Amino acid sequence: MKKRNPDNQVRSFVKDLANPDVYKRKHAAWMLSRLAQKGKTAYIVQAGAVPMLAKCLVDREMIVKYRAVWALGLLAKHGQMAAVREAKVEPILRDMAQDTTEVEICHAHTGELINTTLGKLAQDALKYIG
């Protein structure tokens, strides 16, 4: 079985962040989060994902917003704090920090779904951004 080139895979997900199809946007943000958890943060930043994820913070679909928050927080946590800071997402995340909308994320190691809130994800992301 042929391995996929991580650069091409990440570029495809970054492109999908701007897709009019909500499924593609939410899937792309989720996949970028999962790749960040697996240490692919340099590929993600080099592919231009951070500015695209920043745009997703104001998406009309809640699921795209919270997955973008999660992805940005993971990128900052895993060595890409400067890239996330450059995107100037802090004011948006601060506005989200009190949002009590319930969301589910996937635990990095167990795959278990964790219930949290958009505000908690935003607060966590802000901690990692510094």
Protein Blocks (a to p, Z undefined) as FASTA:
>chain_A
ZZddfklmmmmmmmmmmpfblklmmmmmmmmmmmmmnopmmmmmmnommmmmmmmmmgfb
lklmmmmmmmmmmmmmnoplmmmmmnopmmmmmmmmmpcbdcddddfklopacdddfklm
mmmmmmmnZZ
